Each structure stands twice: as C-alpha cells, then as structure tokens.
Amino acid sequence: MASRVSGMRVHLDTEKCQGHNRCYALAPELFDVDDYGQAVLLGDGDVPADLEDKARLAASNCPEYAITISD
C-alpha cells in the first residue's frame, strides 16, 4: 500500500547544493546523489505523510540552505 501524500513538497536548489550529502544520509527515500556527488531529488517533490519529519530534518541540516519545504 502506497503512503498517503501529505500536501508537503520538498524543493532542491541544485545551484546552491555543494555536495555535503546530509540530505541523502538523513532521508534516502527523498534524495539521492548523482555521479558528481550532488544531491538530486527523487520523484516530483511530493512528500508522503510518513516522511514529513525526514524532509524537515534534511532541510534543517543542509548547510547551504538548498532544501526548502512548502505545505
């Protein structure tokens, strides 16, 4: 059974990303890393309800403020 989508969206500014990969370490269900070590968003940015806390954690731990959340 698929997770219910919460209405929360996560956004990644690839121009700001410096490849620290904290987002991937904290929320691998939402982020991946490309061949150059830069973060990439998995999916279209919709955050399942059960991953809201991980999305917020990833955003708050990004040293470049490359991740934003919208509700």
N, C-alpha and C positions, 0 to 999 in steps of 0.2 A: 504494500500500500504506500502510495507516494505521500510525502509530507505536505501538509497544508501550507500554502503560501500565505505569509503574514501581511503583505502590503508593504513591508520594508524592502527597500532596494539598496544595494551597495554599489558604489561607483569608484572606479580606479582611474586616477590621472596618471597615465603612463609617462607623461613628460616629467612628473615630479619623482617617480619611482627611481631609487638609486640601488635597488637590488639587495636590500638588507634581508628580505625574505621572512620577516617576522610574521607577516600575514599568512604565508603558506605554512609556517610552523604552527601557528595558532588555529588556523581554520583551513585545513587542506580540502575540505568539502566545498569551499568557496573560491579558493585561489590555487594557482599552480605557478610554476616557474618555467620560463622559456629557455631556449638553448643559450641565451646570453646572460642568464641569471636574473632577468627582470620579471616582476610579478605579472601574471595575467589572470583575468577574471574568468572563472568557469561559469558557463551559462550566460544568461542575459541580465544578470544582476538581481533578479528576484530572489529574496531570501526566504527559505522555508521557515515556518514558525519555530521549529526546534533548533534552528541555527542562529537565531537573533542574537543571543549572547555572544556567540563566537564572532559574528560580524562586528559587533560593538567592540569586542576585545581586540580584534585585528585593527580596526580603525584607531582605537586609542593607543595602540602600540606602534603605529607607523611613525618613525622619526621624521619622515619627510612630509607628513600630512597628505599623502597621496590618496588616502581612502576616506570617502565620505559616505554617510548614511542618510537616506531620506525615508520618511514614513508616509 
